[in-house]
Each structure stands twice: as structure tokens, then as C-alpha cells.
């Protein structure tokens, strides 16, 4: 895991600017850093910058930019199946000088061209330059786990792992994007990756599963090298689904434990993280160290389940009490480092967890992102599952839902089990209360919910939209920046191409059983994970209410939130004052207030 950046320009990058850029990404790779400059055949200039977090092959021989003949590579990420590809390449006569996955990627490209991408299992954002023809290629992994931002001007194109690095490379001052701020405030985090915009004007991200090429004449082109497949096998039985999921997930966990440095696990009381920990501990014999945020709020508290997991699996465990001290000061620090608001309060809490993991001496942390999206785990999924059933099977499914899940559902739109039976296009539960929040901004924004079309059934289409455009992109953005703040690599075994393609073949009728979502995943680790976790229907999530972190009734806090700020060019001050005056905030209001606070701090830092 590393940080990469670069500048393609009509004039060379000055050394002072190169070092200034490297300083902004040194936290991503404190073990080594450097850059290399080139002049293309037509007289264009390229500088490739790199900072290294050593995880595979710790020797300096694996530092970057790495060269083979006329090819130069800077690579952020991990190729988990690098050992298998290395052996394949050695069988074709290729000699290696390092034990790194970076060299495997470089030699794989030299041998197979871009066809190598189809062979890779991993996460990545990389830049590959062919100095013989002056072509730069940027590439991002299938699920967008690793970030790669770009900004173009008339005379240059800059790319980087973080926006703050772009600011050191671009020849224009980056300006906040007020449209994205309003979009976030009104429609929430699930709207952020639908427009292709970011929180800065003119800054975009290379899309997941794509290659972006810059030729020597300055022309650019984009090509997709992978798109998700949904090929449902309606003949599959539940037993076959469980066996296949177990085999694929076990393989995915095993290759993601490959490391030359210690690994830790993010652990909650939910089935997603417990499944990973159980496979690592019981099937692979790993000495697991789990880290958990301990929450006293009954809506999010899972302490008793975590204790059962730790005891039952004989884990090393660190519990982290939710620290409310200095919340506003810390949040400002996070916003300044991200060059963006913190998307939800979950990721403020996760930042505390990552800090503790790093302080305990780890360089890699494994988490459960993606399980809800590939195994079907959200509350609305259950109602969409009901809608996709044969009408003769709905009555028993509804009874199971009423007895297991209905007591935990807080979203008012999701209390009707027939919601998607009669209204399959209903989506108001996603942009919850957006009409009210739109009235809070000075110039209202009206962007109705839209989604990509992957599959005709509402459940499978929603799952893929969440995986590629709504939930996972947000989570991975926040996990990456939180982990890399502390020079940590984050790994996500559920975001695995083969695993995702297998789960996409499972019939929808098998995804929920006896009122429990993620039924296939639960049974896949039955006998490994504690039954108390596997039989618990409640979905808690990694969360905390804003009121648990800051006293909104404190006059000093109220004063800070209402003080003069560029945010009030966008948001009505009286609307914020009214929310602060309420005694019991709705869940959506608490989320809005946290989003407002993040946008306020963002504009104060970057206007």
C-alpha cells in the first residue's frame, strides 16, 4: 500500500514542487519515497511520484518507480494472487529480481499486455509509463478500493491518491464544488458517486474497472477492462450456495492474509467481520487480534456478542471506548486531512479504531466491507426479497420478517412488508427526508434518485448499485483515508471478483431464510463462528449518534455551529438553529447535522 501522484505537462515539474507533493502523501508510505521525471518523444514532460508502505518484500530492491526496459510503474495496492502469477511467469522463462507483487504486475504486463488485468485478484491504483512511445496509463481496480483522482487544465493533467497532493501539482487553485456540497447535504452520502463529481470543481476520480490513457500528443481515452456479471443459476440449491460461498470466501481470506508484516482485524458483533475472523482463526490457524469500538448506546451496542466471539475463538482483543473528548477539534483535523467532509459519523468512529490498530504495531487491517452488498444484508433488501418471491411463498416470508426484523426497523418507509411488491420503483427511503433538507439550503437542489440498470429484479439491481455506485464507493473512500492516515493498509475479503461472481449466481429466493438476511453467509461459517452471532437477525452497523460525541445543548457548541462561516452562503442559519433547539432529534436530522458540520469545516478550511 502506497501513495502515488504524477504530473503530465508542457513544462517540467520543479524539484521543490515534487517534494512538496511527496510531503502530502508521506503518511501513505513512510518507508520510502521518490520520483522520476521524463521527457516524451514529442517534448511533453512527466513526473511520477511515489511513497511506499512496505508490506510485501520489505527490501529496498522493491522500491518504486520500478523499471523494466522501457516501462515504468508506480503501484498502490496489493496483488493477492501474485505468487501464482509469478510461478506462471517463471514457467515462461521470466527471471525476477524481487519478491514483490509490483514486479509481478510489471512483468505480467510485459508478457500479456492489458490481458494481465483479467488474471489479477487484488486492489490497485497504478500508473504505467511507456517511455518509448510517451504513453501514460492509469488504472483502478474492479471495486474502486484504491483511490485515484485527476484534474486537467489546458496545459497539464495531474493525478494522485489524495486530493491534497493534486493541489501541489495543479497550476490552478482548486475551488470547492458547491453543487456536491448541496447534493451531500440534501440527498446524503448515497448520492455522492452518482454524478462523477467530487468536492472540488474539476477534480474527478478514475472510475473503477477502467483504464485511462494519455498519449504523447496529449489525447486521452478511457476503456473498461471489467464489468460485473450477473448470471443467476436458478437450479442452484441452498446447500450448493453455502458450499460454494464457503469455498470462495475461505480462498479470498487466505490470499488476503499474505503479508510480510503483522495483520489485525476490525471486529464487531455482526456476521460480516465475525465470519472473516472465524475462517482465519479456525480454518487457517491465524493468531487473530481483533479491534472493536465499544459503544454504550443501546441502538449500536454489541459488547456481549463481541465477548462471546473473543472467548469462543480464543482471540487477542482490544476494545476501544468511544472517546468524546475534543470532538470538534478532531473533526476539523479529519476534514482538513481528507480535503472533504467526513461522510458519516461512522467514519469518525472508525478513525479512532484505525489509530489504535496502528498504535498497537500493525501495518495491515482486515475488514468486512462488501458483505451486505454481495450477500444481501440491508433492511430494505428483505422487503425486496419478499417482492421477488412467488406470491404463494410471500405469506410465510412476511411472518418471518414481522417476528424477526420489524422490531428493529427505524426507517418509516420500510415498515410495510408489501412496499416493493406494489411499488417496485419506490426509493424514497434512500434519500430520506430530502424534501425537508432541500428547504434548508438557500438555493434548493432537486435531484431525484436515479440508479443504473443491471438486472430486472429490484433486489439484485439494488445490490449491484450499492456495490458500485452508492455504498461501497463511500465506504472504501473513508476506509482508505482513515487507514492511510496512520500508514495502515486496509483489506476487504468480500470485495473479491470470484466471490462476487459466485454470489451473483445464487438465486434470489435463497438469499434470505427464516427471516434472516445473508442466510448463505451465515450457514457458510456455521460451526466456525458462534451461533449467537449467526442466529442474531438484528443489523447494528458500525455507528454512533452525534449526540453521543458532542453535547448539542452546550451553549459553546451551539455558538461554534452557528458562528459566521462560508457554509451559510449555502445553508439557512435559522434552519440549523431550529434543529439545535430540538430535544430529541430524528435519526435523519442527526445525520444531516453531522453532514452540515463536516461541510462547514470543509469550507472554512478550503475556501
N, C-alpha and C positions, 0 to 999 in steps of 0.2 A: 504494500500500500504506500502511496506516494502522493506528491503534488506535481502536476505538470503545467506548463504555460508556454506560450510562444507568440512571436510576432512575425507576420509576413508583411513586408513593407517596401516602399520605393526607396527608403533610406535606412541605413543600418541602425540598430539599437545601440545606444550608448552604454558603456560598461556600468556607469552609475545607475542608469535606469534598470539594467538587468539585475544588479544586486538589490536594488530597492524592491523589485518584483519578487525575487527569491526570498526576501525577508518576510513577505506576506504569506508565503506558503511553507516556511520552515517548520511550523508545527505539524504539518502533514508528513514531513520526512526529516527528522533531526539527525539522521545517521550519516547523510552525505548530501551535497548539493553541487550544482554546477550548470554550465550552459555551453552551447556550441553555436557558432554563427556561420552562415553560408551565404554565398552569392550564387544565384541561379544562372543558368546559361544565358538568359536574356537580361541579366543585371538586376533582378529582384533580390531582396535580402530576407533571410530567415534566421531567427534566433530561437533555439529550442532550449527551454529551461526545465530544471528538474530538481526536486528534493526527495530524498529516499528514506523510507521507513523499512529497515531490513527485516524481512520475515522468512524468505526462502533464500538460501545461500547468503550468509551474512558477510562473506568475504568481499573486499573492495573490488575484486575482479567482476562482480555483478553490478557495479555502479553504472549509471546512465548519464548522458545518452550512450546507447550501445550501438556499435557499428559492425556490420558485416558487408564487405565490399562497398557498394555504393548506397547501401541502405542504412539509415539511422533511425533509432527507435527510442522514444520516451514512453513509459508504460506505467499506468496507475491501476493497480488491481491485483488479482490472482487468477492464474490458470490452474484450476484444481486438478485436472487430469493431465498435468504436464509430464508426469512420469511415463504414462502410457504413450503419449505423443512423442516423447523423447526416444523411447525404445523403437517406435516405428521409424523415426528419422534415422536413428543409428543403424537400423537394418537396411536403410537405403544408402549407407556409406557416409553419413554426415558425422563429423567429429565436433565435440563440444568442448569449450574451454572453461565453462562454468557449470554449476549445478542449479542454475536459476530457471524459473519459468519464463523470464524475459527473453532469454536466449532461445528457448523452445519456440516462443511466438515468432521471433525474428527468423529463425531457421525454417520454421513451418511456412512462413510467408514466402521465403526464397524458394522453397521446394514446390509449394502448391498454389501460390498466389492467394487471392482472396478466398479461395475454396477452403483455406485453413480455418476460417471463421466457423464453418459448419461443424468442424471437428472439436472445437473448444467448448469446455464446460468451465464457466468462471464468471468473473465480474471484471469489467475493464473500461478504461477510457485511455486511448493511446494516440500518439502522433507518430506517423511513419513518413520519413522523407527519402525520396529517391533523388540523390544529387546529380545523377547522370542526365535526368530529363527535367529537373526542377519541379517535381510534383510532391505536394504535401497532402497526406490523407489523415483525416481524423476519424476515429471510430469509437462507438459507445456500445456497451453490452446489451443483451436482449431485453433485460428488465430495467435498464437505466439505474443500476445500483451505484455506479460511479459517475459523478457529475462532470460535465464539460460545457463551459459557457463560451460564447463567441460574441464579438462585437466588430462590426465592419464600418469603415469610413471610406471616403473616396480614395485614400492612399494606403490603407492598411487593413489587415484583419488580425485581431488578437484572439487568442484562446487561452483558457485557464481552468483549473479545477475549482477556483473560487472567484467570485466577482471582485473581491478586493484586489486580486492580482491583475485583473483587467484594467483597473483604474491606474495602475502603474505603467501599463503598456499602451493604452489608447491615447491618441493625440487629441481627444476631446474629453471634457469633463462629463462624467456620467450623471444624468439627471434622473431623479425619482419618477416613476411611472404612476401618475395619479389614477389612471384607469385601473391598474392592477390593485392599487390600494382600495379603491371603492369596490371592486369586484370581491376582494377578500372580505371586506367589512360586511357587505350585504349578503353575499352568497356563501361565504365560508371557504374553508380550505379545499373542498372538493371541486371548486371552480378554477383553481389556480393553474392547472395543467391542461385546460381545455382550449385556451386561446393561443398558446405558444408564446405568450408574453412573460416577462419577469418584472421584478420591482424596479428595474431601471429601463429607461427608454433605449431602444436599440440593442439591448442585450437579450440574447436568446440562448437556448440550450440545444446542442446536438440531440436529435431525437433518439430514443432507444432503438436498437436494432438497425442502425443506419451507418453508412459511410459518407463522409463529406470530403470531397476532393477539391484542391486548389491547384490548377495547372500553372505552368510557367508564364502564360500570358495573362494571368490574373482571373481567368474564368473559373467559376465554381459549379459544382454539380453534386447532387445528393442521390444515393441509391440505397434501397433497403436490401439487407442481406438476409433478413429473417422476419417472418410474420407468424403470429400464433396460429396454431391449427386446432380446430375443434371437431373431432371425428368420433362421435359417440357410438359405442358398441352396445346396442340395445339388448344383445343376447348375454351380456356380462352378468354374472351372479354376484350377490353381495360377498360371498366367500372369495371369489376371484378378485373382486375390487380390493378387499382387505389384503389379500396375499400380495397383489401387485403393488399396492401402495406401500406396504411394509418393506418390500424388497427395494423399491426405488428410493424411499426415504432413508433407509439404512445405508445404501450406497452413497447417497448425497451427503449424509452426515460424515461418513467415513472419509471421503475425499476432502471435505472441508475441515477436517482435523489435521490435515497435513501442514506442518509448520516447524520451523527451526527455533521458535520461541514459544513461551507458555501461552495457553489459551484459557479464557474464562467464559462463563455462560451468564446471560441475562435470564433470571428465573422469576416467574410469577407463580400463582396457584392455578393458572389456566393450562389447558391441554396442549397448547402450541409449544410453549417452552419446555414443559414437563416431558413431552414426547421426545424432544431432542436430547434432553439430559438423560432420560431413561435409556435411550439407544446407546448414547456414548458410554454410560456407566455400566449397563448390564450386558450389552452385546459386544462392545468394543473395549471394555475394561479400562476406560479412562478415569483418572482421578479428577472428578469434576469439582470445580469451585464455582458455586452459583452466587450471584449478587441480586438482592431484592430490595426495592424500595418498600418500606413498611409504612402503611397508611392507616390512620385511626378513623377515617371517615367510613361509616358502615356501607356506603354505596360502592366503595372501591377496596375495602379491606379483605385480604386473603391470607392473613397471617397463619391461621390454623391449618389451611391446606398446604402452605409452604412448609410448615413444620413437619407435616406428615411426609412430604416428599423428601425433605432433608434426612429425616430419620429412616424412612423406608429404603432409601437408596444409599445411605451412608455417605452423604456429600459433605464436603467442606462448604461452609456457607457464611456469607457476610450480609447481615441485614442493615439497611441504611434508613435511619429515621428521617422522616420528611423535615428538612431544615427550612424554617420560615424566616430566619434572620436575614436582614439585608436584601429582601426580595426585589425591591425596585432597583437598587443599585446593581444587583446581579443581572437582572433582566436587561438593563441598559447595556451592560458588558456583552451579553449574549447577542443582542441586536446589532451592536457595533461590529462584533466579530463576524457575524453572518452576512452583514450588509442586506438584511431582510428582517421583517418581524419573525418572531418565533410563532410557528403556525398554530400550535395548540399548547395548552398548559402541560400536556403530556410530555412534551419535549423539553420543557424547562426541568421537569422532574427527572427525565432520562439523562439530562446533562449532569445532574447530581450523581446518578448511578455511574456514568462513564468516568467521572472524576475519581470515584472510589476504586473502580477497577484499575485505573492507571496508577493510583497511589499504592495499590497492592502489588505492583510489579508486572502487570500483564501488558502484552502488546497486541493481543487479538481477543475479541469478544464475539461470541456466537449468540444470535437471537432468533426469534420466531416469526419474523415478518413474512407475510405471504400465505400463511396457513388459512386464514379466513377467506382469502380470495380464491384459492385453488380447491379447498375442501368444503366451502360454503359455511360461513360461521357467523354472519351478522343476523340481527333480529329480523330485518326485512327479508333476508333470504328464506327464512322459514315460511313466511306468507307467500313468497314467490314459488316456493316448493309446493305449497298447497295448491296454488293455481295451476301448476303443470301436471298435477295428478289426474288420473282418470276420475271423473265425478263420483264413481262408485267407491273410491278409496278416500275421498276427502273427509267424510264424517269422522272416521277414526283418527285421521291426522289432526283434525281440528280439536278433537277431545284431548289428544296428547299435548297439543300446543297450549290449550287452556289450563291444563293441570301442571305443566312444567315451566312454560316460558311467560305466559301472560302476566303473572305477578311481578316480573322484573322489567317489563317494557315500560319506558317512560315517554317515548315519543307518542304524542296523541294520535297520530295518523296510523300507527301500527298496532292499535288495539282491536282492529276489526279483522278477523281471520279471512274475510272474503274480499279484502282490499284489492288484491290483484286478480282475483277471479273475475270480478265485474269491471275492474278498471286497470287493465294490464299496463297502460301507459302512465299511470299515476307516479309522480316523482316529487310531489310537494314535501314529502318527508325528508328529502335530501337537503334542499335549500330552505330549511325550516325557519319560519318567521321572516323570510327575506323581504316580504312586503312591508313589514314593520320597520326593519332595519334600513330599508331604502328611504323611508321617510326621515331617517336620522341624518342623512347626508344632504349637503346644501344643493347639489345638483343630482337628483336621484338617478340611479342606474337601473336599467330594465333589461336584463339578460336572462331570458327564460332558460330552463335546464335543457341541455342537449346531450346526446350520447352517441358513440359510434355504433354501427350495426355489425355485430359479429355473428349473431345467431337469432333465429326467430323466437325462441322461448325467452321469457323475461328473466328467469333465474340465470341462465348461462350467459346471456348478454350483459346482465348487471355484473356478474362475477368478472368477466373479461374487461369491462370498462373500469371497474375498480382496480384491477390488476395493472392496467397500462395507462390509465388517464385520471384516476380520481384518488385512490387511497395509497397504493404502493409508491407512486412517484413522490408523494408528500412525505411518507414515512422514510423513504430512502434518502431524500434530501436532508431531513432532520437527523437521521441516524448517522449519516456520513459526517456532517459538520460537527455533531456532538462528539463522535468518536475521535475524529481527527484533531479536534481542539486539544485533545490530550495524547496525540500521537498513537492512537489506537486504530487497529483495523477491525471493521465490523463485517461479519459473515452471516449469510442468511440461507440455510439449507433448503428452505421451502422454495426459494427462487432458483430452481434448477430446471433446465429445459426438458430433460427426460421425465422428471417427476411431474412437471406441469402438463406435458403432453399425455401422460398416462391418466392423470386425474381428469383431463378434459375428455377422455374416452368413457368415463364412468357414467352410466345412465342417471339422469336427474332424480329418478324415483329412489335411488339408493343413497343419496347424499344425506338424508335425514331419516332417522329411525327412532321410533318410540319417543318422539318429542325432543330428540337431541340432535342438534346440528353437528357437523363434522363427524358423523357416525363412522365413516370409513377410517378416519384418522384415529378415533378413539379405539376402535377394535384392532387396528394395526399395531398398537402398542399395549394391548391388553396382555397382562402377565409381566410386562416390563414396568409400566407406570402404575402408581397406586390407584385402586378402584375408586377411591373417594374423589379423585380428580376426574377420572374418566366418566363417572356417573353424575357429575355435577352439571346441570343444564345451564346454570347462570353464566352469562358472559359479563366479565367485570371490566376488562381493559386496563391499560396502564395509564391511570388518570388520577386527577385530584381537582377539587373545585377551587376556584380563585379565592374564595373566602377562607380557605384553609391556609393560604400562603400570605395573605395581606389583610389587615383589618380595614375594610372599606368604610367603617364608621369613624375611623380616626380622622379628626379634622386636618391633620398634617397630610395624610394620604389623599384625602379629598382635595386639598389645596394643590398638591402636586399634579393630580389628574386633571384639574380644571385651569391650571395656570396657562398663561399665553403660550401658544405653540403653533407651528405651521399646520398641525392637524386640524385646527379649527377653520382653516380655509376649505376643508372638506366636510367636516362633521359639525353638526349643530351642538354648541356648548350646552344649551338648555336641555337637550336630549340626554347627554351624559350626566348632567346634574340630576335629572329626574331618575335615572337608573340608580345612581349612587344614593338617592334618597329612599329607595325601596328597602324593605326589611328582609324579604325573602325573595331572592332572585330566581327566576326560572332558569333551567339549565341552559337554554339558548341565550338568555340575557347574560349569564355569567361568561359564556364563551365569547359573546360579542364584546363584552367589556375587556376581556383579555386581548382580543384582536385589536381593539381600539388602542389599548395601552401599548402594544407592540408597534402599531403603525405610528403612534405619537412619538415614541422613542426613535423609530427609524427616521422619520422626517427631521427630528431635532439633530440627529447625527449626520444626515446626508444632504440636507437642503443647503 
